[in-house]
Amino acid sequence: MDHQLHSMLGYLHDKTILITGATGFLGMVLVEKILRVQPNVKRLYLLVRATDVKCATDRMKNEILGKELFKILRETWGADFDSFVSQKVIALPGDVSSDENLGVKDMILLENICNEIQVLVSSAANTNFDERYDISLSINTFGVLHMLSFANKCLKLEMLLHVSTAYVCGEKVGLILEDSASMDKRVKETLRVDFEVAEKNLVNEKLNELKTQGASEETITYTMKNFGIERAKLHGWPNTYVFTKMMGEVLLTRHSKENLPFVIVRPPIVSSTYSEPFPGWVQGCRTVDSVIAGYCKGKLECLLLNPMTISDIIPVDMVVNSIIAAIVVNANKSCGTIYHVGSSGRNPIKFYDIRIEVG
């Protein structure tokens, strides 16, 4: 075990890593973990939605490094924390939904990054189940294509890791395999071969129709949210989030070059930290946490479900550990391996158990 840990830490030594979605729950914990366990990482580029470097840096300081999550790291480095971070972490203004350069405008900086990056972690996503279809599609689907195009420009790239979700497989019964074949088959049965073009055209037609009608921004938002749910359910997926994530994953596997080393990690419901950097940290009130909080406050008096149903929940630090392990194990291998990082197979939690815990 010590040898394996040493191997993981050794791989991260002197590496340059680009992380998208670093202001999100999972991405933030990944940043903290890398800085804490391998301070000799060469550099972390964090792609942050912002108009310029100053805005990106401010967001990084306020929305990432300023969180309680980093208190162990701050205690470790003391007065040298800011100096340490300034040497290791760079906020990069951009947007995965923008273009193949990820919205990076500085061409010299872009060229330097493409010449440096060895690991690319794609964790940017819009996780709202009922987001506007145009927004969800631009980030969760076409953002992945932009990320893939960017990865192909990185001359030293050893690994592209894409964070998906276990629920891209849709509503199925039984064991779901860690492969893309079954999902590809279902996509071919329910969607057009060129679905990315078809869905983009449908979105543009709908938006143009609404603008021609002089619809208000509120009406456009309401209509596009419903449109996303309609498209998802039409093809057998429960909501806009998993539908657009599924399409993004399919595009990644379809368009990746044979020599591109990439893996896909599919976590289920991600909850608060189990042990690292300390137990119980969570950003905001997320997924199952909102249900538990509502129950504890007496706002939610009952939940209509089978108490013996298994709810696949996994702590965020375990997902981050799996991400790092997947990067190290598959670096420089043209594999396209898929990992289901869940708990239901080995350590299942039933809704009944959750009720006992908070009761």
Secondary structure as GFF3:
##gff-version 3
##sequence-region A 1 359
A	DSSP	alpha_helix	2	12	.	.	.	ID=ss1
A	DSSP	beta_strand	16	20	.	.	.	ID=ss2
A	DSSP	alpha_helix	25	37	.	.	.	ID=ss3
A	DSSP	beta_strand	43	48	.	.	.	ID=ss4
A	DSSP	alpha_helix	53	60	.	.	.	ID=ss5
A	DSSP	pi_helix	61	65	.	.	.	ID=ss6
A	DSSP	three_ten_helix	68	70	.	.	.	ID=ss7
A	DSSP	alpha_helix	71	77	.	.	.	ID=ss8
A	DSSP	three_ten_helix	78	80	.	.	.	ID=ss9
A	DSSP	alpha_helix	81	88	.	.	.	ID=ss10
A	DSSP	beta_strand	89	93	.	.	.	ID=ss11
A	DSSP	alpha_helix	107	116	.	.	.	ID=ss12
A	DSSP	beta_strand	119	122	.	.	.	ID=ss13
A	DSSP	alpha_helix	133	136	.	.	.	ID=ss14
A	DSSP	pi_helix	137	141	.	.	.	ID=ss15
A	DSSP	alpha_helix	142	151	.	.	.	ID=ss16
A	DSSP	beta_strand	159	163	.	.	.	ID=ss17
A	DSSP	three_ten_helix	166	169	.	.	.	ID=ss18
A	DSSP	alpha_helix	181	190	.	.	.	ID=ss19
A	DSSP	alpha_helix	195	212	.	.	.	ID=ss20
A	DSSP	alpha_helix	217	234	.	.	.	ID=ss21
A	DSSP	alpha_helix	240	255	.	.	.	ID=ss22
A	DSSP	beta_strand	262	266	.	.	.	ID=ss23
A	DSSP	beta_strand	269	271	.	.	.	ID=ss24
A	DSSP	alpha_helix	287	296	.	.	.	ID=ss25
A	DSSP	beta_strand	313	315	.	.	.	ID=ss26
A	DSSP	alpha_helix	316	330	.	.	.	ID=ss27
A	DSSP	beta_strand	337	340	.	.	.	ID=ss28
A	DSSP	alpha_helix	351	358	.	.	.	ID=ss29
###
